[in-house]
Amino acid sequence: MKTIQDNATKQFEQPWGNYLLEKIAETKAPEAISWLPQTLGWKIVFTLLFFYLCYQAFQQYKRYKNNAYRREALQWLKLYQSDDEWFYRQLPSLLRKTAICAYDRKTVASLTGAAWEQWLDKQCSSTDFSSHCSNQLHLLAFEADFKLTTQDKQLLVTQVMVWIKKHRGQYD
């Protein structure tokens, strides 16, 4: 019984492990390689890229701020859209207010009738007020007895919505 215990304790005597590796000294691992550019040319490129991205972000922010009137007009359309006559009577006013926000007041305020519709068409190639909704804006704004058919109502709302979304503003 004694020999089993003696063998068990002698098994792990010092030095333990591979005797060939006993005198080898460990080397240090090299330092991590930096991801930052080391040469002046790359520093200049990254600096210019950083300023370009900042400029683009600023332009996007300005575009977002300048288009606040569009979001408000579309929100009004969505909020109040109904089959009420009152809603359709407000469309010419909404369109005029939106145009005044997007362009010079002097230009927009002087336009009426067919000239107003042609000007709207000129500012947005996706709409055609002068042929599809001819004189409807003027009649809705000033005629008390004017009524629209269901198809005319849908077309007018669609034309107004498309114009608000897609017109090219003075600051675009």
Sequence and secondary structure as in RCSB ss.txt:
>XXXX:A:sequence
MKTIQDNATKQFEQPWGNYLLEKIAETKAPEAISWLPQTLGWKIVFTLLFFYLCYQAFQQYKRYKNNAYRREALQ
WLKLYQSDDEWFYRQLPSLLRKTAICAYDRKTVASLTGAAWEQWLDKQCSSTDFSSHCSNQLHLLAFEADFKLTT
QDKQLLVTQVMVWIKKHRGQYD
>XXXX:A:secstr
 HHHHHHHHHTT SS S GGGTT            S  SHHHHHHHHHHHHHHHHHHHHHHHHHHHTHHHHHHHH
HHHHH SS HHHHHHHHHHHHHHHHHHS HHHHHT  HHHHHHHHHHH TT  HHHHSTTHHHHHHH SS    H
HHHHHHHHHHHHHHHH   TT 
